[in-house]
């Protein structure tokens, strides 16, 4: 089995060209939007995913909430070779960002031969990153530092006005960087080690450059 795991980065748009037949499709957060001609198989999202961005009925076959994917991870940790950790300790080890939570859920739930990544290059606009970091990293967890706009999309459009887009949809922040680039790289390496233990290949299908080179790149 192969799984196509899709995030909101610009390389997710490769899905629209096709060529991923034979993959079970898993869309994280806003990535359900790239599946226009057929619904994605699984839509996965955390508890704090904004209701304004929920997909309409018919855009996915199965919804995977935090309660579902976290429950699978807690039950499957030993099978993944992760011992002595449970609860929040396990989540800290895996990585708090939705990308990692979803990646481990795929490994635990499907045990696929291969996980192909799209939209997870973390190739953020560096000028946007500088602005975001200088402003105390507004994000969902800190309620965007007191945004006044009614919707997150309105806030994003105003906050990042004039900056080149680095995601096809979403609130526009480089949120996975809130713990720093080194944190991401460490957690990527741990995920790769876990995948190696259970015999899963993690492959980045993206044709876009990325500041990270942990996962092997095989553009499709």
C-alpha positions as CSV (number, residue, x, y, z in Angstrom):
1,X,0.0,0.0,0.0
2,X,1.1,3.6,-0.8
3,X,-0.3,6.6,1.0
4,X,-0.3,10.2,-0.4
5,X,-0.1,12.6,2.5
6,X,-0.9,16.2,1.5
7,X,-0.4,19.5,3.4
8,X,-1.1,23.1,2.5
9,X,2.3,24.0,1.0
10,X,2.4,25.0,-2.7
11,X,3.7,21.5,-3.9
12,X,0.2,20.2,-2.9
13,X,-1.0,21.7,-6.2
14,X,0.8,18.8,-8.0
15,X,-2.2,16.7,-7.0
16,X,-4.3,18.5,-9.6
17,X,-2.1,17.1,-12.4
18,X,-2.9,13.5,-11.4
19,X,-0.4,10.7,-11.5
20,X,-1.1,9.4,-8.0
21,X,-3.4,6.5,-8.7
22,X,-3.0,3.6,-6.4
23,X,-2.4,5.8,-3.3
24,X,-4.7,6.1,-0.4
25,X,-5.1,9.9,0.0
26,X,-4.8,11.7,3.4
27,X,-5.4,15.4,3.5
28,X,-4.2,17.4,6.5
29,X,-6.2,20.5,7.5
30,X,-6.8,22.7,4.4
31,X,-5.4,20.2,2.0
32,X,-8.8,18.7,1.3
33,X,-9.2,21.6,-1.2
34,X,-6.8,20.2,-3.8
35,X,-9.0,17.2,-4.3
36,X,-11.4,18.7,-6.7
37,X,-12.5,15.8,-9.0
38,X,-12.9,13.2,-6.2
39,X,-12.9,13.4,-2.4
40,X,-9.8,12.5,-0.4
41,X,-10.0,9.2,1.4
42,X,-9.1,10.7,4.8
43,X,-9.3,14.2,6.2
44,X,-7.2,14.7,9.4
45,X,-7.3,17.8,11.6
46,X,-6.5,18.8,15.2
47,X,-9.0,20.1,17.7
48,X,-8.1,23.8,17.1
49,X,-8.7,23.6,13.3
50,X,-10.9,26.6,12.5
51,X,-14.5,25.8,11.8
52,X,-14.6,28.3,9.0
53,X,-12.3,26.1,7.0
54,X,-14.1,22.8,7.5
55,X,-14.9,21.0,4.2
56,X,-18.4,20.5,3.0
57,X,-20.0,17.1,3.1
58,X,-18.7,15.0,0.2
59,X,-15.2,16.3,0.1
60,X,-13.7,13.4,2.2
61,X,-14.7,9.9,3.0
62,X,-13.4,9.6,6.6
63,X,-12.8,12.3,9.2
64,X,-9.9,11.7,11.5
65,X,-10.0,13.9,14.6
66,X,-7.3,14.4,17.3
67,X,-9.1,12.0,19.5
68,X,-8.9,9.3,16.8
69,X,-5.3,9.8,15.7
70,X,-4.0,10.3,19.2
71,X,-5.7,7.2,20.4
72,X,-4.1,5.2,17.6
73,X,-0.7,6.6,18.4
74,X,-1.0,5.9,22.1
75,X,-2.1,2.3,21.5
76,X,0.6,1.7,18.8
77,X,3.6,3.3,20.3
78,X,5.3,0.0,21.3
79,X,4.6,-1.5,17.9
80,X,6.4,1.5,16.3
81,X,9.4,0.9,18.6
82,X,8.6,3.8,20.9
83,X,8.8,2.5,24.5
84,X,8.4,4.1,27.9
85,X,6.3,7.0,26.6
86,X,2.6,7.7,26.8
87,X,0.2,10.6,27.0
88,X,1.8,14.0,26.5
89,X,5.3,12.6,26.7
90,X,4.6,10.6,23.6
91,X,3.2,13.7,21.8
92,X,6.3,15.7,22.8
93,X,8.5,12.9,21.5
94,X,6.7,12.7,18.1
95,X,6.3,16.5,17.7
96,X,3.4,18.7,18.4
97,X,2.7,20.0,14.9
98,X,-0.1,18.4,12.9
99,X,2.3,17.2,10.2
100,X,4.1,14.8,12.6
101,X,0.9,13.7,14.4
102,X,-0.6,12.8,11.0
103,X,2.5,11.1,9.7
104,X,2.7,8.8,12.7
105,X,-1.0,8.0,12.5
106,X,-0.5,6.9,8.9
107,X,2.4,4.7,9.9
108,X,0.5,3.2,12.8
109,X,-2.9,2.8,11.1
110,X,-2.0,1.7,7.6
111,X,1.6,0.3,7.9
112,X,2.1,1.2,4.3
113,X,5.0,0.4,2.2
114,X,5.4,4.0,1.3
115,X,4.2,7.4,2.4
116,X,4.5,10.1,-0.3
117,X,4.6,13.7,0.9
118,X,3.2,16.8,-0.9
119,X,2.8,20.3,0.6
120,X,5.2,19.6,3.4
121,X,8.4,21.3,2.1
122,X,8.2,24.0,4.8
123,X,9.5,26.4,2.1
124,X,8.1,29.5,3.7
125,X,8.7,33.0,2.4
126,X,11.6,34.2,4.5
127,X,10.3,37.8,4.7
128,X,7.0,36.5,6.0
129,X,8.9,34.5,8.6
130,X,10.8,37.5,9.8
131,X,7.7,39.6,10.2
132,X,5.9,36.7,12.0
133,X,8.8,36.1,14.4
134,X,9.2,39.8,15.2
135,X,5.5,40.0,16.1
136,X,5.6,37.2,18.7
137,X,4.5,34.5,16.2
138,X,0.7,35.0,15.9
139,X,-1.0,31.7,15.6
140,X,-4.1,29.7,16.6
141,X,-2.7,28.9,20.0
142,X,-2.3,32.5,21.0
143,X,-5.4,33.6,19.1
144,X,-3.3,35.5,16.6
145,X,-2.3,38.0,19.3
146,X,-5.7,39.6,19.5
147,X,-6.9,39.7,15.9
148,X,-9.8,42.1,15.3
149,X,-11.0,40.5,12.0
150,X,-14.0,38.2,12.1
151,X,-12.3,35.4,10.3
152,X,-8.7,34.0,10.2
153,X,-8.7,34.3,6.4
154,X,-9.4,38.1,6.7
155,X,-6.7,38.4,9.3
156,X,-4.2,36.6,7.1
157,X,-5.0,38.7,4.0
158,X,-4.4,41.9,6.0
159,X,-1.4,40.7,8.0
160,X,0.5,39.3,5.0
161,X,-0.7,41.8,2.4
162,X,2.0,42.4,-0.2
163,X,4.0,39.2,0.6
164,X,4.5,36.4,-1.9
165,X,2.2,33.5,-1.2
166,X,3.8,30.3,0.2
167,X,0.8,28.1,0.7
168,X,-2.2,27.5,-1.5
169,X,-4.6,28.0,1.3
170,X,-4.7,28.5,5.1
171,X,-4.0,31.1,7.7
172,X,-0.7,32.0,6.0
173,X,1.6,31.7,9.1
174,X,4.7,29.5,9.1
175,X,3.2,27.9,12.2
176,X,5.4,24.7,12.3
177,X,8.4,27.0,12.9
178,X,7.0,28.2,16.2
179,X,9.4,25.8,17.9
180,X,12.3,26.7,15.6
181,X,13.9,25.1,12.5
182,X,16.1,22.8,14.6
183,X,13.1,21.4,16.3
184,X,11.5,20.4,13.0
185,X,14.7,18.8,11.7
186,X,15.1,16.8,14.9
187,X,11.5,15.5,14.8
188,X,11.9,14.7,11.1
189,X,14.9,12.6,11.8
190,X,13.0,10.8,14.6
191,X,10.2,10.1,12.2
192,X,12.6,8.7,9.7
193,X,14.2,6.4,12.2
194,X,10.7,5.2,13.3
195,X,9.8,4.6,9.6
196,X,13.0,2.6,9.1
197,X,12.2,0.4,12.1
198,X,8.8,-0.6,10.8
199,X,9.8,-0.8,7.1
200,X,8.0,2.3,5.8
201,X,9.5,4.5,3.1
202,X,8.9,8.2,3.5
203,X,9.3,10.0,0.2
204,X,8.9,13.7,-0.7
205,X,7.2,13.8,-4.1
206,X,7.6,17.6,-4.3
207,X,9.2,19.4,-7.2
208,X,9.8,22.4,-5.1
209,X,13.0,23.2,-3.1
210,X,13.0,22.7,0.6
211,X,15.4,23.8,3.4
212,X,15.1,20.2,4.8
213,X,16.6,17.1,3.2
214,X,15.8,14.4,5.8
215,X,13.3,12.5,3.6
216,X,14.4,11.1,0.3
217,X,13.1,13.1,-2.7
218,X,11.5,11.3,-5.6
219,X,9.3,13.8,-7.6
220,X,6.4,12.0,-9.4
